[in-house]
Amino acid sequence: MAGVTAIRAAGGVVWRPADADGAHVCLVHRPRYGDWSLPKGKLDPGEHPLLAAVREVAEEADAQAVPQVRLPTVHYHSEGRPKTVEFWSMRAVGTGGFQPGTEVDDVRWLPVDEAVRLVSYPHDAEVLAAFAALPTVTATVALVRHAQAGRRGTWTGPDRARPLDARGRSQAEGLAPLVALLRPTRLLSASPRRCVQTLDPVAALLDLPIEVNGDLDEPLPGQQAEERALAAAARLVVLAAAGDPAVVCSQGKVIPGALAHLTGGPHEAADDFVTPKGGGWLLAFAGEHLLAADRL
């Protein structure tokens, strides 16, 4: 409908382990609508959907959660306007954040099959089914490309010393709260200064050191791009196998090939993983196997 602004919202399938019958997921009851649904809510102006999803889960379900895998996005009409809700699977790691002013008056943690029967809307049941089909996630990694660093041709010093420009510093500041959602315990950067600087804000936010690792660097003269992509992919697998949530900053000539290798696709699949400066990916692993690579 022309002139009608779509409503954007985000939420999550929040889960926690249960001794008897596997994972339990969270549903919320809204007395205004008399329904049971997945926790979700509208984006604040300019808010990233993933930030909104984690915030809304805390406010409605009193759950502190770590995002893992993007789930199906649902579309429907609400009060005469089109509405889009983006969902992620999230592991509950604590409690807190409930806002009494929300529309929620009850929260239940249920086995997935019971949750599917209780939810009031078929689209919520479909999102739950997509969650149930996932293997258990054992590690999450945020893989980002360094932020803007001016033009290579106008920098007179060594390229590895080229710093972020004003836009790049702004991009890095914006990335920090987003990648901090993973509650990383390690920060790894390629060698160039611009890569380290991209992680500086999240390092300050979380009080973590930045580990510089040459496996994440672009190829040097005489090196093959495929060789560097394989080294970066191997480094990501090592991180995943250790189970350490991490944020990794690499370079534009490395990330596409590394992700193509991890997904098992052909060399041409690297085109699907071209990443803008200051952009990145949420990677979810089951052991050493990459389950999902979702754009941040």
CORLIN-V168411 format. One record per pair of residues at least 12 apart in sequence whose C-alpha atoms are under 7 Angstrom apart, sorted by the first residue. I is the first residue (numbers start at 1). GAP is how many residues later the second one is. Records with the same first field share a line. If there is no record, write none. Layout:
I=GAP + GAP
//
This chain:
4=77
6=75 + 76 + 77
7=74 + 75 + 76 + 77
8=34 + 35 + 75 + 76 + 77
9=31 + 32 + 33 + 34 + 75 + 76 + 77
10=30 + 31 + 32 + 33 + 39 + 42 + 43 + 75 + 76 + 77
11=28 + 29 + 30 + 42 + 43 + 45 + 46 + 75 + 76 + 77
12=26 + 27 + 28 + 41 + 45 + 75 + 76 + 77 + 78
13=12 + 13 + 25 + 75 + 76 + 77
14=12 + 75 + 76 + 77 + 78
15=75 + 76 + 77
16=75 + 76
21=90
23=88
24=85 + 86 + 87 + 88
25=84 + 85 + 86 + 87
26=12 + 81 + 82 + 83 + 84
27=12 + 80 + 81 + 82
28=33 + 76 + 78 + 79 + 80
29=75 + 76 + 77 + 78
30=73 + 74 + 75
31=72 + 73 + 74
32=71
35=85
36=82 + 83 + 84
37=82 + 83 + 87
38=86
39=17 + 18 + 21 + 22
40=13 + 16 + 17
41=15
51=127
58=38 + 39 + 40
59=38 + 39 + 40
60=38 + 39 + 42 + 44
61=37 + 46
62=33 + 34 + 35 + 36
63=29 + 31 + 32 + 33 + 34
64=28 + 29 + 30 + 31 + 32
65=25 + 26 + 27 + 28
66=24 + 25 + 26 + 115 + 116
67=21 + 22 + 23 + 24 + 115
68=20 + 21 + 22 + 72 + 216
69=19 + 20 + 215 + 223
70=17 + 18 + 19 + 224
71=16 + 17 + 18 + 56 + 59 + 60
72=15 + 55
73=12 + 13 + 14
74=12 + 49
89=42
116=12
135=151
136=150
137=147 + 148 + 149
138=105 + 147 + 148 + 149
139=101 + 104 + 105 + 106 + 145 + 146 + 147
140=105 + 106 + 143 + 144 + 145
141=104 + 105 + 106 + 141 + 142 + 143
142=37 + 104 + 105 + 106 + 139 + 140 + 141
143=104 + 105 + 106 + 137 + 138 + 139
144=104 + 105 + 106 + 134 + 135 + 136 + 137
145=104 + 105 + 106 + 107 + 130 + 132 + 133 + 134 + 135
146=48 + 49 + 52 + 103 + 104 + 105 + 131 + 132
147=17 + 21 + 24 + 25 + 51 + 130 + 131
148=16 + 17 + 19 + 20 + 129 + 130
149=13 + 14 + 15 + 16 + 19 + 45
150=14 + 15
160=32 + 33
161=31 + 32
162=31 + 32
163=30 + 31
164=30 + 33
171=107
172=26 + 27 + 29 + 106
173=28
176=25 + 26
179=68
180=22
182=63
183=62
184=61 + 62 + 63
185=59 + 60 + 61
186=59 + 60 + 61
187=22 + 23 + 24 + 59 + 60 + 61
188=22 + 23 + 24 + 25 + 59 + 60 + 61
189=21 + 22 + 23 + 24 + 27 + 59 + 60 + 61
190=22 + 23 + 24 + 26 + 27 + 59 + 60
191=21 + 22 + 23 + 26
195=54 + 55
215=13 + 16 + 17 + 20
216=16 + 34
217=33 + 34
218=33 + 35 + 36
226=31
228=26
229=25 + 26 + 28 + 29
230=28
232=26
233=25 + 26 + 28 + 29
237=51
240=45 + 47 + 48
241=46 + 47
252=23
256=14 + 15 + 17 + 18
257=13
259=14
262=28
263=27
279=17
280=15 + 16
281=12 + 13 + 14 + 15
282=12 + 13 + 14
//
